[in-house]
Amino acid sequence: MEELLSRGIDVYTAVNVQHIESLNDVVAQITHVRMRETVPDKMFDRADAIELIDLTPDDLEHYFSPGNLTALRELALRRTAERVDEQLLTHMKANAIAGP
């Protein structure tokens, strides 16, 4: 992905929250499965846009238990919220908007 981006090629991809590198330990605690293939946070943070696709645990119950899926869902929501907060702060600074 880095090579493509360095050559000016746009990359569109999907990633499961359990594959984000910084969340690997938390995911392993929840699911008792350690992901071997992870995406470095710098690649996630570098994305121009992130779209959260959220399915209920009932829709995915065949893969993990409902409790595990609820926890993974919360991780995805929190990670996305962090990104939105960063974007808002950047916008506010760039436009000299005072805020909390």
N, C-alpha and C positions, 0 to 999 in steps of 0.2 A: 504494500500500500504506500509506503514511504517513497519508493521508487516512482510509482505512478504519479503521486502528488508532486514530486520534485520535477517531473517532466511536464507539469501543467495539465495533467489529465484528471478530470473530476472523478471521484469515486463515490458510488452509492452502495451501501451495504446494510446488512442487518446484523445486530449483535444481541445476544441474550445477556441479561444482567450478570448471570453467573460467570461470564467470560471476561468481565472487566477486572484487570489485574489487581487493583487495590481492594477489591471486594472478595478476592479468592479465599482468604482465611475465614471471613464471615460466612460465605456460601458453604464452605466445607463444614463449618460448625453446624449449619442448619441442615444440610442434606447428607452429610457424612460421605460426600464424594468430592474429591479434589480435582478441579479442572486442570488439565495439562496444557490445553491451548487457551491462552489468555491474550487479551488485547491491552497493550500498554495504555495507561490513562492519558498519556500525552496525545495519543491518536484520537481517543474519544473527545478530549478537550479541544482538539484542533478542528473538530467538525464545524462546518458553517451552520448546519441545522440538525436538530435531533427531533425525531418524531417518536413519541412513546406509544407503542401498541400494547394496550392493557387488556388482558383476558382474565376472566374470573377463575379462581381455583377450580370451580366445578367444570369449566371447559377443558381443563388440562389434567384432570385428576388421574388419568391413566399413567402419567409419568412420575409424579411425586405425590406425597400426601397433601391434603388440603392445607395443613398447617405450614408445611415447607413452602408451598406455593404462595401462601399469604405473606410469609416472611420475604420471599424473593420479590414479590410484587411491591412490598414496601421499600425494599432496597432500590428498585428501579425508580419508584416515585421520588425517593429522597435524592438520588443521584441526578435525576432530571431537574428537580427543584434547585439543587445547588447550581446547576448550569444556568438556569433562568435567573437566579439571583446575581450571578456574575455578569450576565448580559445586561441586566437592569442597572447595576452599579456602573458598568462601563458607559452605558448610554447617559446616565445622569452626570457623570464626570465630564464626558465629551460635550455635553450641552449646558454645563454649569447649572444644573438643577440641584437645589438644596433639598435635602431629605433626611430621613431619620438615620 
